[in-house]
Amino acid sequence: MTAAGELAVWPVRRDSEALAGRLALSLDAALHRPWEGTESQKNRRQMDAFRAAFPTARAWILIGAAGIATRFLAGLPRSKLSDPAVVVLDDAARFAVALLGGHEGGANRLAYRVARLTGAVPVVTTGTEAVKPLTLGIGCRRGVSEAQIAAAVAHALGGRSLTEVREVATVDLKAKEAGLLAFCERHDLPLRIFAAADLEARPFVTQSSAWVQQNVGLSGVCEPCALLASPRGRLIVPKTALNGVAVAAVEDRGAWAAPQEEQP
């Protein structure tokens, strides 16, 4: 359990206690167990209890429906510069939604952390991210440096800027690669992790890699990661390899773009 003022987890339903406990342990967060009384009493008491606890943490993970979270938060936000961040995670851990304090409060980053731990889809709706069209898929050999990652990304992007990149995606086997983590941290890029089984079920590759198949068990990493992270996007940079790092780029052309051809 973390010190007061840090991160806290609030599961609305007792059925979510196990999920909440795993998150609290992984994130060194305070775990609340608010259930008591009849259903109507519980909802009322929970709302009052949450409202009292709200200013005591810098960030909250609220496990439950977005509608319940909205009711709990009604009237509480005062300023985006001081309000705690709130991420809402549904009971089935399908979506981690940055609901309040996306930038200033760190909810966007927290949504990605929760997503990496649970396999949920991170949902970020702040305007700055909406205008960033590129998603990078990155695969790499074990132990590559931050400099190797940066060089391979620059090579793949050509004249495009890192400021156009919305997120980076990779396979779960590479989730703890120090060089990749350092690169994302330095450039303030969220890192999205996909399970190898999910990528195996969606083998979007322009050319299979025997090395990746032998060492990772997949026909490719960077292309399927980028395409899965940006499903309506178009592959604009196929797998480009440099010094042990493979990069692919997908561009999201927006909701009103003309339909694209099916990806390979």
Secondary structure, DSSP 8 states (H G I E B T S, - for coil): ---TTSEEEEESSGGGHHHHHHHHHHHT-EE-----SSHHHHHHHHHHHHHHHGGG-SEEEEES-HHHHHHHHTT----TTTS-EEEEE-TTS-EEEEEE-SSSS-HHHHHHHHHHHH--EEE---HHHHT--EEEEEEE-TT--HHHHHHHHHHHHTT--GGGEEEEEEEGGGTT-HHHHHHHHHTT--EEEE-HHHHHHS---SS--HHHHHHHSSS-SHHHHHHHHSTT-EEEEEEEEETTEEEEEEE---TTS-------
